[in-house]
Amino acid sequence: MKVTETKIPGVLIIDTDVFGDHRGYFTETYSKPKYEKLGIDVEFVQDNMSFSSQKGTLRGLHWQNPPYAQSKLVSCTKGKVIDVAVDIRKGSPTYAQWVSVELSEENHRQFFIPQGFAHGFLTLSENVEFRYKVDNVYNKESEGGMRYDDPTVHVDWGTLLNGIEPVLSQKDKDGPTLEESDNQFIYEGE
């Protein structure tokens, strides 16, 4: 496995080892001891999957507030996406900064996003299957979110969309800015 650190400490890009032959391929998508050695020492308790039928579907930017905050290990098992993590920890030296990575069924790449980050993705193909491993259960009352086009964060969706009008849920269209949101994360240092 190859791990790449991003400009935001703790947010990691993981390239899994893929073993292929004429029959197809095999890759190990999670092994607790191996991921602990990478510094991902969380107890995953729930797996989620989403499906997006249209190219240009934009999901996010979402999080769950404490005590139901979630770290996520995400991957795209069918199709292709650009995945985005935004640091929303008030007081963090990288507050409101974002990083992105392309995830696809071809590259088998994973993205680890710790607690304290908003998360979203944009589909670059039709019929996208997206998987999440999370370290806390879903709790509706803890849901948080912000506008995908928040002017203080400046995620470059325009370049990522390449002229495509994003397909959004009403919740994502009408979401607050990061500053207006019910974001309860406080940076506690490294």
One Martini backbone bead per residue (centre of mass of N, CA, C, O) as a GRO file, in nm:
protein
  190
    1MET     BB    1   0.098   0.035   0.019
    2LYS     BB    2   0.011   0.377  -0.051
    3VAL     BB    3   0.085   0.690   0.111
    4THR     BB    4  -0.067   1.020   0.099
    5GLU     BB    5  -0.012   1.328   0.193
    6THR     BB    6  -0.160   1.615   0.256
    7LYS     BB    7  -0.193   1.955   0.331
    8ILE     BB    8  -0.372   1.803   0.547
    9PRO     BB    9  -0.348   1.678   0.834
   10GLY     BB   10  -0.487   1.335   0.821
   11VAL     BB   11  -0.525   1.347   0.517
   12LEU     BB   12  -0.559   1.053   0.308
   13ILE     BB   13  -0.399   0.870   0.050
   14ILE     BB   14  -0.488   0.541  -0.080
   15ASP     BB   15  -0.299   0.281  -0.232
   16THR     BB   16  -0.376  -0.013  -0.323
   17ASP     BB   17  -0.316  -0.336  -0.366
   18VAL     BB   18  -0.306  -0.490  -0.694
   19PHE     BB   19  -0.413  -0.816  -0.817
   20GLY     BB   20  -0.363  -0.933  -1.149
   21ASP     BB   21  -0.537  -1.108  -1.416
   22HIS     BB   22  -0.729  -1.276  -1.648
   23ARG     BB   23  -0.978  -1.268  -1.425
   24GLY     BB   24  -0.863  -1.000  -1.270
   25TYR     BB   25  -0.893  -0.898  -0.923
   26PHE     BB   26  -0.717  -0.806  -0.610
   27THR     BB   27  -0.814  -0.633  -0.299
   28GLU     BB   28  -0.744  -0.480  -0.001
   29THR     BB   29  -0.969  -0.262   0.182
   30TYR     BB   30  -0.922  -0.391   0.485
   31SER     BB   31  -0.685  -0.368   0.776
   32LYS     BB   32  -0.641  -0.286   1.083
   33PRO     BB   33  -0.330  -0.322   1.127
   34LYS     BB   34  -0.243  -0.164   0.869
   35TYR     BB   35  -0.395   0.107   0.934
   36GLU     BB   36  -0.257   0.165   1.202
   37LYS     BB   37   0.030   0.203   1.071
   38LEU     BB   38  -0.090   0.466   0.913
   39GLY     BB   39  -0.279   0.615   1.154
   40ILE     BB   40  -0.560   0.446   1.149
   41ASP     BB   41  -0.714   0.463   1.474
   42VAL     BB   42  -1.010   0.326   1.415
   43GLU     BB   43  -1.356   0.229   1.473
   44PHE     BB   44  -1.537   0.067   1.265
   45VAL     BB   45  -1.925   0.054   1.248
   46GLN     BB   46  -1.993   0.149   0.941
   47ASP     BB   47  -2.153   0.089   0.625
   48ASN     BB   48  -2.172   0.265   0.310
   49MET     BB   49  -2.391   0.341   0.020
   50SER     BB   50  -2.388   0.500  -0.298
   51PHE     BB   51  -2.599   0.613  -0.576
   52SER     BB   52  -2.526   0.753  -0.908
   53SER     BB   53  -2.663   0.807  -1.231
   54GLN     BB   54  -2.529   1.095  -1.271
   55LYS     BB   55  -2.351   1.312  -1.417
   56GLY     BB   56  -2.281   1.573  -1.180
   57THR     BB   57  -2.313   1.472  -0.907
   58LEU     BB   58  -2.363   1.649  -0.592
   59ARG     BB   59  -2.229   1.563  -0.269
   60GLY     BB   60  -2.259   1.825  -0.056
   61LEU     BB   61  -2.142   1.935   0.242
   62HIS     BB   62  -2.072   1.699   0.510
   63TRP     BB   63  -2.171   1.616   0.858
   64GLN     BB   64  -2.107   1.525   1.205
   65ASN     BB   65  -2.164   1.606   1.510
   66PRO     BB   66  -2.103   1.606   1.816
   67PRO     BB   67  -2.091   1.272   1.924
   68TYR     BB   68  -2.124   1.181   1.587
   69ALA     BB   69  -1.868   1.183   1.466
   70GLN     BB   70  -1.684   1.120   1.148
   71SER     BB   71  -1.487   0.898   1.013
   72LYS     BB   72  -1.350   0.835   0.674
   73LEU     BB   73  -1.352   0.561   0.433
   74VAL     BB   74  -1.320   0.607   0.087
   75SER     BB   75  -1.482   0.482  -0.224
   76CYS     BB   76  -1.482   0.377  -0.574
   77THR     BB   77  -1.644   0.092  -0.737
   78LYS     BB   78  -1.805   0.280  -0.953
   79GLY     BB   79  -1.650   0.477  -1.152
   80LYS     BB   80  -1.622   0.847  -1.100
   81VAL     BB   81  -1.453   1.084  -0.873
   82ILE     BB   82  -1.456   1.378  -0.678
   83ASP     BB   83  -1.302   1.428  -0.370
   84VAL     BB   84  -1.391   1.618  -0.064
   85ALA     BB   85  -1.211   1.806   0.192
   86VAL     BB   86  -1.303   2.013   0.481
   87ASP     BB   87  -1.185   2.224   0.713
   88ILE     BB   88  -1.397   2.284   1.027
   89ARG     BB   89  -1.188   2.363   1.248
   90LYS     BB   90  -1.184   2.578   1.479
   91GLY     BB   91  -0.846   2.712   1.474
   92SER     BB   92  -0.722   2.598   1.238
   93PRO     BB   93  -0.460   2.632   1.012
   94THR     BB   94  -0.681   2.485   0.784
   95TYR     BB   95  -0.921   2.650   0.777
   96ALA     BB   96  -1.123   2.615   0.489
   97GLN     BB   97  -0.965   2.399   0.364
   98TRP     BB   98  -0.888   2.195   0.068
   99VAL     BB   99  -0.921   1.860  -0.069
  100SER     BB  100  -0.846   1.638  -0.350
  101VAL     BB  101  -0.967   1.331  -0.523
  102GLU     BB  102  -0.942   1.065  -0.735
  103LEU     BB  103  -1.198   0.819  -0.770
  104SER     BB  104  -1.193   0.466  -0.879
  105GLU     BB  105  -1.222   0.156  -1.024
  106GLU     BB  106  -0.923   0.172  -1.137
  107ASN     BB  107  -0.746   0.292  -0.877
  108HIS     BB  108  -0.842   0.198  -0.579
  109ARG     BB  109  -0.880   0.441  -0.414
  110GLN     BB  110  -0.839   0.615  -0.102
  111PHE     BB  111  -1.006   0.820   0.160
  112PHE     BB  112  -0.905   0.990   0.451
  113ILE     BB  113  -1.141   1.132   0.697
  114PRO     BB  114  -1.157   1.304   0.959
  115GLN     BB  115  -1.267   1.449   1.206
  116GLY     BB  116  -1.367   1.785   1.111
  117PHE     BB  117  -1.502   1.728   0.821
  118ALA     BB  118  -1.604   1.798   0.520
  119HIS     BB  119  -1.806   1.615   0.270
  120GLY     BB  120  -1.758   1.542  -0.089
  121PHE     BB  121  -1.897   1.474  -0.428
  122LEU     BB  122  -1.819   1.420  -0.782
  123THR     BB  123  -1.945   1.302  -1.071
  124LEU     BB  124  -1.768   1.169  -1.379
  125SER     BB  125  -2.003   0.959  -1.404
  126GLU     BB  126  -2.203   0.711  -1.449
  127ASN     BB  127  -2.289   0.492  -1.223
  128VAL     BB  128  -2.220   0.541  -0.902
  129GLU     BB  129  -2.022   0.379  -0.656
  130PHE     BB  130  -2.016   0.453  -0.300
  131ARG     BB  131  -1.791   0.415  -0.019
  132TYR     BB  132  -1.828   0.382   0.347
  133LYS     BB  133  -1.633   0.415   0.635
  134VAL     BB  134  -1.732   0.439   0.982
  135ASP     BB  135  -1.688   0.551   1.344
  136ASN     BB  136  -2.006   0.615   1.334
  137VAL     BB  137  -2.320   0.658   1.368
  138TYR     BB  138  -2.608   0.756   1.258
  139ASN     BB  139  -2.737   1.107   1.317
  140LYS     BB  140  -2.971   1.331   1.243
  141GLU     BB  141  -2.924   1.558   1.471
  142SER     BB  142  -2.599   1.581   1.368
  143GLU     BB  143  -2.633   1.717   1.117
  144GLY     BB  144  -2.422   1.867   0.865
  145GLY     BB  145  -2.385   2.170   0.653
  146MET     BB  146  -2.284   2.306   0.329
  147ARG     BB  147  -2.211   2.479   0.077
  148TYR     BB  148  -2.051   2.397  -0.214
  149ASP     BB  149  -2.022   2.736  -0.282
  150ASP     BB  150  -1.855   2.859  -0.073
  151PRO     BB  151  -1.684   3.167  -0.070
  152THR     BB  152  -1.460   3.092   0.162
  153VAL     BB  153  -1.356   2.812   0.034
  154HIS     BB  154  -1.329   2.759  -0.285
  155VAL     BB  155  -1.427   2.531  -0.439
  156ASP     BB  156  -1.337   2.410  -0.768
  157TRP     BB  157  -1.604   2.317  -0.934
  158GLY     BB  158  -1.583   2.443  -1.211
  159THR     BB  159  -1.346   2.273  -1.304
  160LEU     BB  160  -1.470   1.999  -1.225
  161LEU     BB  161  -1.735   2.037  -1.407
  162ASN     BB  162  -1.681   2.146  -1.696
  163GLY     BB  163  -1.984   2.292  -1.753
  164ILE     BB  164  -2.155   2.140  -1.557
  165GLU     BB  165  -2.453   2.101  -1.410
  166PRO     BB  166  -2.537   2.041  -1.105
  167VAL     BB  167  -2.660   1.769  -0.914
  168LEU     BB  168  -2.898   1.847  -0.659
  169SER     BB  169  -3.016   1.878  -0.368
  170GLN     BB  170  -3.208   2.082  -0.186
  171LYS     BB  171  -3.026   2.090   0.063
  172ASP     BB  172  -2.767   2.175  -0.098
  173LYS     BB  173  -2.880   2.435  -0.227
  174ASP     BB  174  -2.986   2.559   0.077
  175GLY     BB  175  -2.738   2.584   0.224
  176PRO     BB  176  -2.515   2.694   0.428
  177THR     BB  177  -2.263   2.835   0.534
  178LEU     BB  178  -2.012   2.781   0.737
  179GLU     BB  179  -2.074   3.028   0.928
  180GLU     BB  180  -2.397   2.948   0.944
  181SER     BB  181  -2.349   2.692   1.065
  182ASP     BB  182  -2.358   2.394   1.291
  183ASN     BB  183  -2.054   2.406   1.379
  184GLN     BB  184  -1.872   2.204   1.648
  185PHE     BB  185  -1.573   2.238   1.570
  186ILE     BB  186  -1.256   2.210   1.749
  187TYR     BB  187  -0.938   2.275   1.769
  188GLU     BB  188  -0.672   2.055   1.942
  189GLY     BB  189  -0.447   1.975   1.789
  190GLU     BB  190  -0.177   1.731   1.736
   0.00000   0.00000   0.00000
